[in-house]
């Protein structure tokens, strides 16, 4: 962790129905390079909306996001360029079912980074090796288990050499026995120094891997601190109430 | 068996004498050319129209897309609201007034007509794809159009292929009105032979038989292709 701020949001708001529903209500946060930030909170607290607005999959109603020195919320900015540097992993994997695993991983580097087929495939195979799926390169997503799909989804994002990885409840759609294999890959990634923002209900993962935990409720950040501070000594009543239910 | 021999003689006189069967073969070729040409034009137009409507639906803020969407709705309303024969007459006698060969005019007209019907099929095919696919494509850095082309359309086409096949079969039969604009297609060829030979029965029945066999062949081919596409996903 070298202390440089890579993502900075300022007073981020996301309203639906003309302000009747406030999914995000003034969220200001900083993510430092190499930091692993885990966002927790009850469902409907806006944590997923917050994560998804970081790469503008959700367009914020107001507020700004700085990424790597650029204000990506400026409408003149070509968001596609910046998204290349922000990998995203979804709850439902969202692998491309009409492509083999290898193609899933190489299509973006080849088209967007103009990588040669050989280079892209070499990199993809190397990453598959790392997550123990080297033998699945030429199969289709429908032939994989949920945990395998999610591991592929992670390495698909890594093929673009992202600077940040965003995880949107990556284990919520998995059978319990498959959660561990995905968390292991994420932990490994964290240890290698990847900057990660993770929305999850896995409190064990948050305690063990996070540098910082953010607790959100009702579209705002209620409390933020090290895992020890949040889990062992929460200050806010709402944090205490939430943790008493999930721990 | 006498009637059978008489019938064979009649067939010989109607189709073989004066090489009249050549008219039918040329008409058959014209029908195929117009059908396939129109199908290609129809699928291209249909895809573009469908994409504009989907993009306009997804980004309601864009004014350009809103204008295009309105234009597309006008196109759909006009084309679906008038008979194809009338459209053909308008094309040939009003718009392409200097056209000598009606084949191209017919191909274009049937293509533009078909595009309106294909558009709706493709649009619903695109809407049926999980929105997560678009999000995954966009999150990797692909633009809206790149994601549509590389990720959404290939999946959508698998779903809409049977409908496109049916459109081709409908087109094949619809082109039988091309004779209105001086195109000697299969139907017109049969009609011409009927008029020269005064054989009121055999030319028309043969034409019907050729259409039927073609439709059965296409149906079989589409089924084959569909099964192959499904297999590739398993």
Contacts between the chains, C-beta under 8 A, distances in Angstrom:
chain1	res1	chain2	res2	distance
A	55	B	139	6.1
A	57	B	135	5.6
A	57	B	138	6.7
A	57	B	139	6.5
A	80	B	138	7.8
A	80	B	141	5.1
A	80	B	142	7.0
A	80	B	143	5.3
A	81	B	141	7.0
A	83	B	138	6.7
A	83	B	139	6.0
A	83	B	140	7.0
A	83	B	141	4.4
A	84	B	140	7.2
A	84	B	141	3.5
A	86	B	139	7.4
A	87	B	139	7.6
A	88	B	136	7.8
A	88	B	139	3.9
A	90	B	132	6.1
A	90	B	135	6.9
A	90	B	136	6.6
A	90	B	139	7.9
A	92	B	130	7.9
A	92	B	132	5.5
A	94	B	130	7.5
A	94	B	132	4.1
A	94	B	133	6.2
A	94	B	135	6.5
A	94	B	136	3.6
A	95	B	136	7.6
A	96	B	133	6.8
A	96	B	136	7.2
A	96	B	137	7.9
A	96	B	151	5.5
A	96	B	155	7.9
A	97	B	155	6.8
A	97	B	233	6.3
A	98	B	154	5.1
A	98	B	155	5.3
A	98	B	158	7.2
A	98	B	232	7.8
A	98	B	233	6.8
A	107	B	150	6.4
A	108	B	140	4.1
A	108	B	141	6.5
A	108	B	142	6.8
A	111	B	142	7.3
A	111	B	146	6.9
A	111	B	150	7.2
A	112	B	140	7.2
A	112	B	141	5.1
A	112	B	142	6.9
A	140	B	232	7.9
A	140	B	233	6.3
A	140	B	234	7.5
A	142	B	233	6.3
A	142	B	234	6.7
A	143	B	234	7.9
A	156	B	140	7.7
A	157	B	139	7.7
A	157	B	140	7.4
A	160	B	140	6.2
A	160	B	141	6.8
